[in-house]
Amino acid sequence: MRTRYKRLLNRLRRAAASEVYAFWRRQPIDPRVVLYESFSGNGMLCNPEAIFRGVRAAPDFTHLNHVWVLANERANRSVVHEFAHDPSVRFVRPNSVGYYRALATSAYLVNNATFPEQFSKRAGQTYLNTWHGTPLKRMGYDIGDRASRVGNVIRNFLAADYLLAANRFMTEQMYERAHLLHNIYRGQIIEEGYPRIDYQFADSRGVLAIVRNLEANGLPIDGRKIILYAPTWKGESFARPTDDADELIKRVTELEASIDTDHYVVLLKVHQVVHKFAADRKEFRGRLIPNDIPTNAVLAATAVLVTDYSSIFFDFLATGRPIAFLTPDIDDYAGYRGLYLEPTEWPGPVVRTVSELAVELNIIAASGQRPEIAQKYLAMQNKYSAQEDGGATGRIIDIVFRGKREGYSVRPVHRDGRPSMLIHVGSLRQSAITTSALNLLAALDHDRYDVSVVFSNSRIPVVLHNQQQIHSSVRQFVRVGGMNGSKVAHFRRRLDWYRGDFSAHLHQQQRLWDEEWMRCFGTSRFDYAIDFSGIGPLWATLMLHAPVAQKSIWLRNESATKNIHADDGTAQPVTSISSLYGEYDNLVSVSAELAQRNAIDLARVATPENFVSARNVVNAAQIRSAAAIDIRRAVLGNTPDDVPWWVIGLASESALVNFVTVGQLSAENDHALLIRAFADVHSQRQDTRLVIIGTGPLRARLHDLICELGVDESVILTGHQANPYSIMAAADCLVLASDHEEQTMVLVEGRILDLPVISVAFDSARDFRRDESGLVATATGIDPEVAAGMRAYLAGSVPTVKFNEYDYNAESVAQFLNAIGATAARQVSDRA
């Protein structure tokens, strides 16, 4: 009960926040306001803090007002007190009314991480994303996690007018490669150093002030040199870091016992996301640096830096002072997260234990850096901190706030000239659409085309598994969060949909949909926008708002008047989106015959030339590999004792003739017709069996029908099978009673496995008749005709023909490119 109450309360809070944000998005943008956010409001920190102080001190910006996002003012007392009497500075909590007002109406937005999922930059706003360091750890897609892990990061980057890079490595490795911004990001990357590093160029008076501030916060420096231990955070989620406070204090205590504490003091600067774990523990008093003291200010007063995988060492390079690396968990960490630079390249000794670290620090204290390390240090300085001179803040303010670019390093991302396409691939649940999409993505020439896919966020294991199967060259967008706009606007939208009216997106709701495109994809442009799923009004409408692109949609039905079952398990009348078809450039069917038929059935919404066809691509090698797995392992994957009786029968030498069919147990697949036809055949041939692979809403009804017809020992409902191919390979003949076009993939898979195929007559099945595959295409929806096809097989009248997947796929890809208009020379992604 309490859980349900919390869920309801959270939903109400989200609804209220959405309404507040929608209201302020309708208000004018205030050209005098700058919004700053660091690490989701964890403090006045990092590059935004340095930029804020620079802008505030500039004589030509005294008219500006500054809004800072602080999640906890009590934890940031010093900065709150510092600006308590300054009317130009105010603080707001994340997700508060004041926050959404500032997010919607500020002329300038400055963030070192990400704004929340509902954020969508408005025309008239300037967004600078500074990020928070040159990465040593792998980032973005390079980590290999599910795409949703970086979904909001990608959104923020694509919305930004400027991305800040401390060096060229950060531009190329983090932005262009790790986050795959090449070709599609349309803002500018600034390579003029990092504002936060300016702190490190403090003069002697500035350093003395920093030391006094540390001492005022209970850290006893007492004239000693500072050894700063600054490890990164650990854990698999930035929002849920690991509490390693016990281990950290143990290391600090052990190190203090092994060095000359008369001349050196060890201070601990933890990552701001884990500061809460240590802040209230007495063991850390006199050692832990407060979160609201800028890290780079501490670096200015630091004699030796000790870190692990933190990007802080790139910052510290600018000082020229020694660095040491304590990495006790390097094998586990590098194995999970991965590193861009091998430890042998790092500009300091790399050790695994505190005792080894103490030895290295004592050597540094006695004689300085080792010569071989000094050489690596210099090389890394030249590569990673060449822009750092103490003046980065001024240069960034010139570029972003004053609009001055001449003489500065401001550049677009690399573009290689490939045409770009964005493909909505559906839910990625197990379905024929998902299989077709994965096969297509694997078959496209990625040297020729820049390919992106988009899908809705999901934690369902099969969806996450299918995300991992997407070709590695494909950029993955995850639609995180939901549409902005008032609840009234969305009620009207849903009411229009219920009535079958989708035209509002062109007039009353055009702004709503344009803003949703901006929320999802920023200012990106694609040459081709494709709804490959073709099911559901949300994506069919959203893809129409892709600026400039040539737009295509797949018609996932045999006739425009049929209801089909969506790949998320819900019934969808395809006619509900047919009114949108006329706005697409290309209406794609999976066979030429079906395209001709749809051109007639849908003549009221589009002209004949809009109807084109492209058959599905197959992955024959994958299918054959899966089919080769022993059926007794493939069905359950457990011990032989767990294998169902019908599997043992299929796996053994048997006189039984096994017919097999594959498909969701839903109305469009006509399993009832097939079962009745089989019962008719079985009444004369008791040596036959029918295996039905799949699950769905009609399972119970079909089970009752099987019992009613008295074939419950000869008709098997296998349920969902992760590997249907091993079952198909063990059968004798594939039979399809459905005239639904999704069955085309099953038909092709049967041919790949050299199965004789019996199918009712539908347009794609007629395509296969032309290559003399031996397919028996019976009349549609008539039990005796399906039964006649089975009897033809039993009589030896259904031969098989070897399937040439190479020619088939080459032609299928060519059809796809022709269908979306890609065979004509066309590239618009760089256009405004």
PEZI-V664023 format. One record per run of one state. SS is the DSSP state (h for helix, s for strand, l for the rest). FROM is the first residue (numbers start at 1). LEN is the number of residues. Records with the same first field share a line. If there is no record, write none. Layout:
BEGIN
SS->FROM-LEN + FROM-LEN
END
This chain:
BEGIN
l->1-1 + 26-4 + 38-1 + 42-4 + 58-1 + 62-3 + 70-4 + 83-6 + 93-4 + 112-14 + 130-7 + 138-2 + 144-3 + 160-2 + 165-3 + 179-9 + 191-4 + 202-2 + 217-8 + 230-15 + 257-7 + 269-6 + 280-2 + 285-3 + 289-6 + 301-1 + 308-4 + 320-3 + 327-3 + 337-2 + 340-3 + 346-3 + 352-2 + 368-3 + 385-7 + 401-9 + 412-7 + 425-7 + 444-5 + 457-4 + 469-6 + 480-7 + 500-3 + 507-3 + 522-6 + 532-5 + 546-4 + 555-8 + 566-5 + 574-1 + 579-2 + 584-2 + 590-2 + 602-6 + 614-6 + 628-3 + 635-5 + 643-2 + 652-5 + 663-4 + 670-1 + 683-5 + 695-4 + 709-6 + 718-1 + 720-5 + 731-2 + 737-6 + 753-3 + 761-2 + 770-6 + 779-4 + 795-10 + 821-12
h->2-24 + 39-3 + 46-12 + 59-3 + 74-9 + 97-9 + 140-4 + 147-13 + 168-11 + 195-7 + 204-13 + 245-12 + 275-5 + 282-3 + 295-6 + 312-8 + 330-7 + 343-3 + 354-14 + 371-14 + 392-9 + 432-12 + 461-8 + 487-13 + 503-4 + 510-12 + 537-9 + 575-4 + 581-3 + 592-10 + 608-3 + 620-8 + 631-4 + 640-3 + 645-7 + 667-3 + 671-12 + 699-10 + 725-6 + 743-10 + 763-7 + 783-12 + 805-16
s->30-8 + 65-5 + 89-4 + 106-6 + 126-4 + 137-1 + 162-3 + 188-3 + 225-5 + 264-5 + 288-1 + 302-6 + 323-4 + 339-1 + 349-3 + 410-2 + 419-6 + 449-8 + 475-5 + 528-4 + 550-5 + 563-3 + 571-3 + 586-4 + 611-3 + 657-6 + 688-7 + 715-3 + 719-1 + 733-4 + 756-5 + 776-3
END
